[in-house]
Amino acid sequence: MEMSYRHSVSVAGVVYDERIDSFLVIERMDNGAWQLPGGVLEKDEDPRAGAIREVFEETGVDVEPLHLSGVYKNTEIGVIALVFRCQIKNGTPRATAEARSVRWMPRAEIESSMPPAFACRLLDTLGDAMPYVRSHDGINLIG
């Protein structure tokens, strides 16, 4: 018996400014949640190029991906997210058509401002076990 499973792939970029111990985050236009900038990878798109595109579309800044920091699977909806640690090349963060607001969020606020499934994507970029591989149910980590 052959089974067919389909997954969607998303990409995201984590920008961390160690001088102010803060991450660049967006307030999503569609649901008002604070998250890192990212979105669906297009079928013919390189993952690094997708991360660059998504960060620009949502924050107005050009970034350079430095390395893959984690792979995160939402087991409820079958989305696999590839998260890259990035640095800003140029531009000033600003609200966009996809982000109600964009700001630097201090590391100390991340866990209280986001569900664990999203907070870990930012905080993992500061860890030593990269790339992290985690599963979640859309809110909480599994395992």
MDTraj code that builds the backbone (N, CA, C; nanometers):
import mdtraj as md
import numpy as np

residues = "MET GLU MET SER TYR ARG HIS SER VAL SER VAL ALA GLY VAL VAL TYR ASP GLU ARG ILE ASP SER PHE LEU VAL ILE GLU ARG MET ASP ASN GLY ALA TRP GLN LEU PRO GLY GLY VAL LEU GLU LYS ASP GLU ASP PRO ARG ALA GLY ALA ILE ARG GLU VAL PHE GLU GLU THR GLY VAL ASP VAL GLU PRO LEU HIS LEU SER GLY VAL TYR LYS ASN THR GLU ILE GLY VAL ILE ALA LEU VAL PHE ARG CYS GLN ILE LYS ASN GLY THR PRO ARG ALA THR ALA GLU ALA ARG SER VAL ARG TRP MET PRO ARG ALA GLU ILE GLU SER SER MET PRO PRO ALA PHE ALA CYS ARG LEU LEU ASP THR LEU GLY ASP ALA MET PRO TYR VAL ARG SER HIS ASP GLY ILE ASN LEU ILE GLY".split()
xyz = np.array([
    [0.0841, -0.1163, 0.0000],
    [0.0000, 0.0000, 0.0000],
    [0.0899, 0.1243, 0.0000],
    [0.0700, 0.2098, -0.0975],
    [0.1508, 0.3323, -0.1061],
    [0.0761, 0.4465, -0.0389],
    [0.1460, 0.5175, 0.0482],
    [0.0863, 0.6327, 0.1164],
    [0.1534, 0.7584, 0.0643],
    [0.0759, 0.8619, 0.0523],
    [0.1286, 0.9887, 0.0033],
    [0.1193, 1.0936, 0.1148],
    [0.2313, 1.1499, 0.1500],
    [0.2354, 1.2552, 0.2501],
    [0.2855, 1.3824, 0.1831],
    [0.2223, 1.4912, 0.2143],
    [0.2652, 1.6193, 0.1587],
    [0.2992, 1.7133, 0.2726],
    [0.4058, 1.7850, 0.2510],
    [0.4480, 1.8857, 0.3478],
    [0.4686, 2.0169, 0.2738],
    [0.4506, 2.1247, 0.3451],
    [0.4821, 2.2569, 0.2945],
    [0.6138, 2.2983, 0.3601],
    [0.6952, 2.3734, 0.2875],
    [0.8228, 2.4195, 0.3423],
    [0.8190, 2.5711, 0.3549],
    [0.8548, 2.6189, 0.4724],
    [0.8674, 2.7629, 0.4922],
    [1.0111, 2.7952, 0.5286],
    [1.0443, 2.9214, 0.5164],
    [1.1778, 2.9702, 0.5509],
    [1.1622, 3.0949, 0.6369],
    [1.2608, 3.1180, 0.7215],
    [1.2574, 3.2367, 0.8072],
    [1.4003, 3.2816, 0.8341],
    [1.4126, 3.4090, 0.8693],
    [1.5427, 3.4661, 0.9013],
    [1.5429, 3.5263, 1.0402],
    [1.6408, 3.4865, 1.1189],
    [1.6579, 3.5416, 1.2529],
    [1.7713, 3.6427, 1.2475],
    [1.7393, 3.7658, 1.2863],
    [1.8403, 3.8709, 1.2942],
    [1.8534, 3.9080, 1.4410],
    [1.9739, 3.8930, 1.4940],
    [2.0006, 3.9210, 1.6347],
    [2.1070, 4.0293, 1.6430],
    [2.0809, 4.1322, 1.7230],
    [2.1786, 4.2389, 1.7456],
    [2.2342, 4.2227, 1.8863],
    [2.3552, 4.1707, 1.8939],
    [2.4140, 4.1441, 2.0261],
    [2.4428, 4.2717, 2.1042],
    [2.4610, 4.3837, 2.0353],
    [2.4871, 4.5100, 2.1057],
    [2.3711, 4.5497, 2.1949],
    [2.2483, 4.5177, 2.1514],
    [2.1298, 4.5526, 2.2304],
    [2.0569, 4.4277, 2.2813],
    [2.1166, 4.3104, 2.2592],
    [2.0610, 4.1817, 2.3040],
    [1.9146, 4.1678, 2.2629],
    [1.8889, 4.1922, 2.1317],
    [1.7519, 4.1937, 2.0818],
    [1.7421, 4.1284, 1.9442],
    [1.6218, 4.0777, 1.9150],
    [1.5917, 4.0141, 1.7872],
    [1.4966, 4.1014, 1.7068],
    [1.5115, 4.1000, 1.5742],
    [1.4204, 4.1698, 1.4852],
    [1.2961, 4.0826, 1.4675],
    [1.1799, 4.1337, 1.5081],
    [1.0545, 4.0582, 1.5008],
    [0.9473, 4.1414, 1.4317],
    [0.8458, 4.0701, 1.3851],
    [0.7328, 4.1369, 1.3199],
    [0.6049, 4.1068, 1.3959],
    [0.5113, 4.2004, 1.3878],
    [0.3753, 4.1760, 1.4331],
    [0.2961, 4.1452, 1.3066],
    [0.2537, 4.0216, 1.2936],
    [0.1869, 3.9762, 1.1709],
    [0.0596, 4.0558, 1.1439],
    [0.0396, 4.0899, 1.0190],
    [-0.0790, 4.1647, 0.9785],
    [-0.2048, 4.0796, 0.9933],
    [-0.1953, 3.9495, 0.9635],
    [-0.3152, 3.8658, 0.9616],
    [-0.3678, 3.8267, 1.0990],
    [-0.2800, 3.8097, 1.1985],
    [-0.3302, 3.7656, 1.3295],
    [-0.2741, 3.8428, 1.4490],
    [-0.1881, 3.9420, 1.4241],
    [-0.1344, 4.0247, 1.5310],
    [-0.0305, 3.9579, 1.6181],
    [0.0117, 3.8360, 1.5833],
    [0.1118, 3.7633, 1.6629],
    [0.2520, 3.8152, 1.6328],
    [0.3371, 3.8152, 1.7361],
    [0.4779, 3.8490, 1.7189],
    [0.5531, 3.7235, 1.6767],
    [0.6281, 3.7328, 1.5672],
    [0.7054, 3.6198, 1.5161],
    [0.8290, 3.6705, 1.4447],
    [0.9158, 3.5772, 1.4089],
    [1.0285, 3.6132, 1.3240],
    [0.9773, 3.6233, 1.1804],
    [1.0426, 3.7032, 1.0963],
    [0.9973, 3.7164, 0.9588],
    [1.0217, 3.5882, 0.8799],
    [0.9213, 3.5475, 0.8028],
    [0.9347, 3.4270, 0.7223],
    [0.8054, 3.3944, 0.6511],
    [0.8109, 3.2912, 0.5671],
    [0.6924, 3.2499, 0.4940],
    [0.7207, 3.1305, 0.4058],
    [0.6283, 3.1003, 0.3179],
    [0.6354, 2.9820, 0.2337],
    [0.7450, 2.9942, 0.1290],
    [0.8232, 2.8881, 0.1162],
    [0.9265, 2.8791, 0.0133],
    [0.8590, 2.8469, -0.1196],
    [0.8934, 2.9227, -0.2230],
    [0.8353, 2.8972, -0.3540],
    [0.8979, 2.7718, -0.4150],
    [0.8233, 2.7039, -0.5011],
    [0.8643, 2.5741, -0.5538],
    [1.0028, 2.5747, -0.6186],
    [1.0356, 2.6769, -0.6955],
    [1.1626, 2.6817, -0.7669],
    [1.2684, 2.7670, -0.6962],
    [1.2491, 2.7950, -0.5682],
    [1.3341, 2.8896, -0.4961],
    [1.4353, 2.8195, -0.4058],
    [1.5571, 2.8677, -0.4077],
    [1.6609, 2.8219, -0.3154],
    [1.6227, 2.8659, -0.1735],
    [1.6401, 2.7801, -0.0724],
    [1.6006, 2.8183, 0.0636],
    [1.6653, 2.9469, 0.1148],
    [1.7932, 2.9690, 0.0871],
    [1.8580, 3.0932, 0.1326],
    [1.7951, 3.2141, 0.0637],
    [1.7697, 3.2016, -0.0667],
    [1.7063, 3.3114, -0.1406],
    [1.5662, 3.3376, -0.0868],
    [1.4956, 3.2318, -0.0493],
    [1.3627, 3.2479, 0.0079],
    [1.3656, 3.3221, 0.1398],
    [1.4648, 3.2911, 0.2228],
    [1.4780, 3.3615, 0.3509],
    [1.5070, 3.5095, 0.3279],
    [1.5948, 3.5388, 0.2337],
    [1.6266, 3.6783, 0.2008],
    [1.4999, 3.7512, 0.1555],
    [1.4238, 3.6882, 0.0652],
    [1.3011, 3.7483, 0.0121],
    [1.1993, 3.7720, 0.1228],
    [1.1765, 3.6712, 0.2057],
    [1.0757, 3.6835, 0.3108],
    [1.1119, 3.7917, 0.4122],
    [1.2383, 3.7974, 0.4536],
    [1.2787, 3.9007, 0.5499],
    [1.2600, 4.0386, 0.4887],
    [1.2971, 4.0542, 0.3619],
    [1.2796, 4.1844, 0.2972],
    [1.1316, 4.2210, 0.2864],
    [1.0478, 4.1265, 0.2414],
    [0.9051, 4.1554, 0.2259],
    [0.8401, 4.1970, 0.3577],
    [0.8874, 4.1418, 0.4676],
    [0.8216, 4.1671, 0.5955],
    [0.8868, 4.2741, 0.6812],
    [1.0124, 4.3107, 0.6512],
    [1.0812, 4.4105, 0.7353],
    [1.1419, 4.5263, 0.6576],
    [1.1575, 4.5110, 0.5257],
    [1.2208, 4.6158, 0.4464],
    [1.3722, 4.6173, 0.4533],
    [1.4348, 4.5151, 0.5137],
    [1.5808, 4.5112, 0.5205],
    [1.6354, 4.3959, 0.4368],
    [1.7523, 4.4195, 0.3784],
    [1.8243, 4.3148, 0.3057],
    [1.9142, 4.2422, 0.4040],
    [1.9088, 4.1089, 0.4006],
    [1.9914, 4.0295, 0.4913],
    [2.0788, 3.9328, 0.4135],
    [2.1791, 3.8829, 0.4843],
    [2.2635, 3.7764, 0.4334],
    [2.2504, 3.6584, 0.5291],
    [2.2026, 3.5432, 0.4811],
    [2.1973, 3.4256, 0.5671],
    [2.3393, 3.3785, 0.6006],
    [2.3648, 3.3539, 0.7286],
    [2.4963, 3.3086, 0.7734],
    [2.5038, 3.1567, 0.7829],
    [2.3992, 3.0953, 0.8400],
    [2.3939, 2.9501, 0.8515],
    [2.2532, 2.9060, 0.8899],
    [2.2265, 2.7788, 0.8655],
    [2.1003, 2.7187, 0.9065],
    [2.1065, 2.6980, 1.0574],
    [2.0095, 2.7521, 1.1294],
    [2.0113, 2.7379, 1.2750],
    [1.9128, 2.6332, 1.3241],
    [1.8111, 2.5993, 1.2422],
    [1.7169, 2.4986, 1.2865],
    [1.6179, 2.4552, 1.1808],
    [1.5627, 2.3362, 1.2044],
    [1.4566, 2.2792, 1.1225],
    [1.3433, 2.2469, 1.2186],
    [1.2245, 2.2990, 1.1905],
    [1.1111, 2.2887, 1.2827],
    [0.9902, 2.2339, 1.2070],
    [0.9300, 2.1263, 1.2604],
    [0.8151, 2.0655, 1.1937],
    [0.6891, 2.0842, 1.2766],
    [0.5880, 2.1436, 1.2131],
    [0.4565, 2.1543, 1.2732],
    [0.3822, 2.0262, 1.2366],
    [0.3667, 1.9367, 1.3329],
    [0.3066, 1.8065, 1.3067],
    [0.1564, 1.8141, 1.2819],
    [0.0938, 1.9229, 1.3237],
    [-0.0506, 1.9378, 1.3039],
    [-0.0863, 1.9708, 1.1596],
    [-0.0054, 2.0525, 1.0943],
    [-0.0405, 2.0961, 0.9586],
    [0.0634, 2.0572, 0.8534],
    [0.1695, 1.9867, 0.8943],
    [0.2674, 1.9384, 0.7980],
    [0.3543, 2.0460, 0.7361],
    [0.3933, 2.1456, 0.8143],
    [0.4830, 2.2501, 0.7653],
    [0.6213, 2.2287, 0.8253],
    [0.7222, 2.2305, 0.7397],
    [0.8602, 2.2231, 0.7848],
    [0.9219, 2.3597, 0.7612],
    [0.9767, 2.4185, 0.8671],
    [1.0383, 2.5512, 0.8581],
    [1.1893, 2.5391, 0.8661],
    [1.2568, 2.6003, 0.7700],
    [1.4025, 2.6110, 0.7706],
    [1.4357, 2.7514, 0.8196],
    [1.5081, 2.7604, 0.9308],
    [1.5363, 2.8907, 0.9910],
    [1.6852, 2.9207, 0.9792],
    [1.7156, 3.0390, 0.9267],
    [1.8537, 3.0820, 0.9055],
    [1.8886, 3.1973, 0.9974],
    [2.0066, 3.1934, 1.0552],
    [2.0620, 3.3093, 1.1262],
    [2.1113, 3.4038, 1.0179],
    [2.0728, 3.5302, 1.0263],
    [2.1051, 3.6284, 0.9231],
    [2.1670, 3.7533, 0.9845],
    [2.2347, 3.8288, 0.8999],
    [2.2812, 3.9615, 0.9406],
    [2.2285, 4.0623, 0.8404],
    [2.2023, 4.1821, 0.8887],
    [2.1518, 4.2883, 0.8014],
    [2.2642, 4.3411, 0.7135],
    [2.2362, 4.3481, 0.5821],
    [2.3306, 4.4080, 0.4879],
    [2.3014, 4.5563, 0.4731],
    [2.1732, 4.5904, 0.4568],
    [2.1350, 4.7311, 0.4503],
    [1.9850, 4.7455, 0.4680],
    [1.9438, 4.8676, 0.4917],
    [1.8030, 4.8972, 0.5108],
    [1.7699, 4.9265, 0.6559],
    [1.6554, 4.9884, 0.6748],
    [1.6052, 5.0209, 0.8085],
    [1.4736, 4.9479, 0.8289],
    [1.4610, 4.8727, 0.9382],
    [1.3361, 4.7995, 0.9621],
    [1.2154, 4.8932, 0.9642],
    [1.1065, 4.8468, 0.8996],
    [0.9841, 4.9266, 0.8915],
    [0.8648, 4.8336, 0.8739],
    [0.7467, 4.8842, 0.9062],
    [0.6237, 4.8097, 0.8821],
    [0.6057, 4.7926, 0.7314],
    [0.5403, 4.6836, 0.6928],
    [0.5184, 4.6533, 0.5512],
    [0.3747, 4.6054, 0.5325],
    [0.3420, 4.5682, 0.4108],
    [0.2083, 4.5154, 0.3826],
    [0.1820, 4.3846, 0.4575],
    [0.2875, 4.3148, 0.4970],
    [0.2719, 4.1868, 0.5666],
    [0.2960, 4.1956, 0.7169],
    [0.3521, 4.3066, 0.7613],
    [0.3835, 4.3224, 0.9033],
    [0.3280, 4.4543, 0.9544],
    [0.2370, 4.4443, 1.0504],
    [0.1755, 4.5644, 1.1099],
    [0.2817, 4.6526, 1.1725],
    [0.3783, 4.5881, 1.2380],
    [0.4916, 4.6625, 1.2929],
    [0.6133, 4.5718, 1.2986],
    [0.7285, 4.6349, 1.3041],
    [0.8571, 4.5660, 1.3109],
    [0.9359, 4.6328, 1.4222],
    [0.9978, 4.5513, 1.5076],
    [1.0745, 4.6116, 1.6163],
    [1.1839, 4.5178, 1.6631],
    [1.2749, 4.5746, 1.7410],
    [1.3781, 4.4956, 1.8078],
    [1.3214, 4.4538, 1.9429],
    [1.3062, 4.3232, 1.9617],
    [1.2508, 4.2708, 2.0864],
    [1.3658, 4.2161, 2.1722],
    [1.3799, 4.2676, 2.2954],
    [1.4858, 4.2166, 2.3833],
    [1.4706, 4.0668, 2.4075],
    [1.5835, 3.9989, 2.4169],
    [1.5833, 3.8544, 2.4401],
    [1.4964, 3.8175, 2.5603],
    [1.4989, 3.8990, 2.6643],
    [1.4232, 3.8708, 2.7867],
    [1.2716, 3.8680, 2.7640],
    [1.2229, 3.9293, 2.6544],
    [1.0793, 3.9329, 2.6260],
    [1.0316, 3.8218, 2.5323],
    [1.1231, 3.7509, 2.4701],
    [1.0859, 3.6548, 2.3660],
    [0.9905, 3.5475, 2.4181],
    [1.0250, 3.4820, 2.5262],
    [0.9430, 3.3707, 2.5757],
    [0.8058, 3.4144, 2.6258],
    [0.7945, 3.5377, 2.6739],
    [0.6641, 3.5846, 2.7209],
    [0.5798, 3.6452, 2.6086],
    [0.6390, 3.6678, 2.4929],
    [0.5680, 3.7315, 2.3816],
    [0.5281, 3.6361, 2.2699],
    [0.5821, 3.5130, 2.2740],
    [0.5578, 3.4166, 2.1664],
    [0.5337, 3.2785, 2.2237],
    [0.4556, 3.1960, 2.1513],
    [0.4423, 3.0564, 2.1926],
    [0.5785, 2.9865, 2.1857],
    [0.5989, 2.8817, 2.2656],
    [0.7277, 2.8108, 2.2655],
    [0.7738, 2.7658, 2.1269],
    [0.6814, 2.7264, 2.0396],
    [0.7174, 2.6792, 1.9057],
    [0.7848, 2.7873, 1.8216],
    [0.7597, 2.9134, 1.8530],
    [0.8212, 3.0232, 1.7784],
    [0.9350, 3.0870, 1.8556],
    [0.9225, 3.0993, 1.9862],
    [1.0296, 3.1573, 2.0682],
    [1.1590, 3.0786, 2.0527],
    [1.1484, 2.9453, 2.0474],
    [1.2696, 2.8635, 2.0384],
    [1.3452, 2.8890, 1.9091],
    [1.2765, 2.9257, 1.8023],
    [1.3439, 2.9503, 1.6744],
    [1.4412, 3.0671, 1.6842],
    [1.4049, 3.1664, 1.7641],
    [1.4938, 3.2803, 1.7858],
    [1.6047, 3.2434, 1.8835],
    [1.5669, 3.1879, 1.9967],
    [1.6640, 3.1577, 2.1016],
    [1.7621, 3.0481, 2.0606],
    [1.7186, 2.9545, 1.9771],
    [1.8085, 2.8483, 1.9306],
    [1.9281, 2.9034, 1.8539],
    [1.9129, 3.0188, 1.7893],
    [2.0245, 3.0741, 1.7111],
    [2.1422, 3.1129, 1.7997],
    [2.1184, 3.1229, 1.9302],
    [2.2267, 3.1575, 2.0232],
    [2.2878, 3.0337, 2.0874],
    [2.2354, 2.9151, 2.0557],
    [2.2824, 2.7914, 2.1168],
    [2.4004, 2.7294, 2.0440],
    [2.4469, 2.6184, 2.0990],
    [2.5643, 2.5502, 2.0446],
    [2.5310, 2.4261, 1.9620],
    [2.4065, 2.3835, 1.9610],
    [2.3702, 2.2563, 1.8977],
    [2.3113, 2.2742, 1.7583],
    [2.3570, 2.3748, 1.6859],
    [2.2979, 2.4034, 1.5553],
    [2.3398, 2.3029, 1.4510],
    [2.2542, 2.2692, 1.3570],
    [2.1157, 2.3141, 1.3561],
    [2.0289, 2.2314, 1.4517],
    [1.9378, 2.3000, 1.5178],
    [1.8413, 2.2332, 1.6034],
    [1.7364, 2.1663, 1.5143],
    [1.6821, 2.0554, 1.5582],
    [1.5735, 1.9881, 1.4874],
    [1.4656, 1.9628, 1.5917],
    [1.3498, 2.0263, 1.5714],
    [1.2428, 2.0190, 1.6707],
    [1.1081, 1.9980, 1.6023],
    [1.0172, 1.9362, 1.6764],
    [0.8786, 1.9213, 1.6315],
    [0.7885, 1.9943, 1.7298],
    [0.6746, 2.0408, 1.6778],
    [0.5789, 2.1116, 1.7626],
    [0.4390, 2.0941, 1.7064],
    [0.3412, 2.1328, 1.7864],
    [0.2022, 2.1202, 1.7455],
    [0.1417, 2.2534, 1.7011],
    [0.2258, 2.3497, 1.6731],
    [0.1802, 2.4830, 1.6360],
    [0.1930, 2.5822, 1.7509],
    [0.2019, 2.5288, 1.8721],
    [0.2174, 2.6132, 1.9908],
    [0.3295, 2.5619, 2.0797],
    [0.3217, 2.4345, 2.1173],
    [0.4176, 2.3767, 2.2120],
    [0.5114, 2.2779, 2.1443],
    [0.6323, 2.2686, 2.1965],
    [0.7293, 2.1721, 2.1470],
    [0.6851, 2.0321, 2.1864],
    [0.7201, 1.9354, 2.1034],
    [0.6891, 1.7959, 2.1291],
    [0.8201, 1.7225, 2.1554],
    [0.8240, 1.6493, 2.2627],
    [0.9429, 1.5691, 2.2938],
    [1.0538, 1.6392, 2.3611],
])
top = md.Topology()
chain = top.add_chain()
for i, resn in enumerate(residues, 1):
    res = top.add_residue(resn, chain, resSeq=i)
    for name in ("N", "CA", "C"):
        top.add_atom(name, md.element.get_by_symbol(name[0]), res)
traj = md.Trajectory(xyz[None], top)
